[in-house]
Amino acid sequence: MNPDDRTMRPTHRSQHHAVYVISVAAELAGMHPQTLRIYERRGLVRPARTQGGNRRYSDVDIDRLRRIAELTAEGMNLEGIRRIIEMERELIELRSEVVRLRHQVMAAQAETERRPPRRDLVPLRQDVTLFTDRPLR
């Protein structure tokens, strides 16, 4: 392989791969490095650490910092931002679970349709009568 070929090929890394030092992360997020340290102390962002203890931020961290900046610009305090970010994370998880459950339901329905009908089951019709002391509207 030609050594020049390696430089021409884009490198693909995970968005979770922490590569940015605090000064670069602050610049990318449009804020001061001290602000990033405050957000870390408040638990809003958790950068990775090198063996020497230096912070390293990922693309996901940068996106989170930008989201924090948006919410701050809208007048939210840091505790409110923390709660919103947590609820947004939970919403993503719940949506993913809904998709997973829909797939399970569709698979179960398909399995039910593939099975031959059971002849030992008898259809049953039940009527429900509701007795109350007051008339229904």
N, C-alpha and C positions, 0 to 999 in steps of 0.2 A: 504494500500500500504506500502510496506517495504521501510523505508527511504533510504536504500542502492540502491534501484531501481532508485531513482531520480538522483543519481550521475552517474549511468551507462548510462542514456539516454542522447544523445547529445542535446544540446540546439540549436535551430535554431533561428537566428536573421537576420534581414535585413542587407544587405550590406551597407545600408545608416545609420544604427544605429551607432551613434558616441560613441565609448567606449575607444579609446586610448588617453592617455595623450600625451603631445607634445614630451616627451623624448622617449616614446615607438614608436610613429609614426615616429619620426626622425630615429630611429634605423631600423624600418621595411622598410623605404624608402631609407635607406643608405645615410643619410645626417645629418647635424648638426641642432639642434633645432632652432638656430638663422636663418638658411636658411628658415625654415618653416615660421618663423615670417616675413621675407622679402617677401616671396611668398604671404603671407596673405595681407600684406600692398599693394602689387602690384595687388591684386585682382585675383591671379592665383588659390588660394584655399580659401575656406570659411569654416573653422571648426565650429562646433557647440560650444556653450558656456554653461557652467553650470551656476546655479544661482549665484555662487560666481565669475563668469567671467573667469573661467579656460577653456582653449581650449580642445575640445574633437574631435578626428579624427575618421572617419569611414573607412571601407574597400575601399569604393569608393574614399575617399580622399587619401588613401595610393596609390591606383592605379594611381590616377592623379599625385601624387608627383613622382612616378616612371616614368610616361610618361614625366613629366617636366625634370627629370634627363636625360632621353634618348635624348630629344631634345637639352638640354644644352650640352651634350657630343658631339652632332653633330655640335656644334658651333653656335647655335641659341641664339639670345638675348631674354630677357624676353618679350618684346613687340611682337616679332615674335612668341614666344611660346604661348602667350595669344591668338593671332589671329589664330594660328593653332588649338589650343584646341577648340576655338569657332567654327571654320569651321568643325572640327570633330564632335562636338555636333550637329551642323546643318545638317551634312551629315546623321547622325543616325536618326534624326527626319524626314528628307526627304525620306530616305529609308523606314521608318515605314509608312509614308504617301503613298508612292508608293504601298506598300503591301496592305494597306487599300483600296486604289482606285482600285487596281486590283481585289480585292474581290468584290467591288461594281460593277465593270464592268461585272465580271463573273455572279453575281447574276442578273444583268439586262439582260444579254444575255440569261440566263436560263429562266427568266420570259418571255422574248420575244418568246423563242422557245415553251413555254408551251401554249401561247395564240393561238387561231385559227387564220388563216390568215384573214385579212380584205378584204371583197369583194368590198368595196366601193372605194378602191384605184386602180388606173390604172397605170401600169408601164409607165414610160416616159423616152424616150431616147433623150438626148440632145447632140448635137455636138457643140464644141466650135471652132470658127475660129478666129485666131489671125491675125490682120492686123497691120503690122509695116512698117516703112519707110525703114528699112534695112533688108537684108535677114538674116534668122536664120542660125546658124552654124550647 
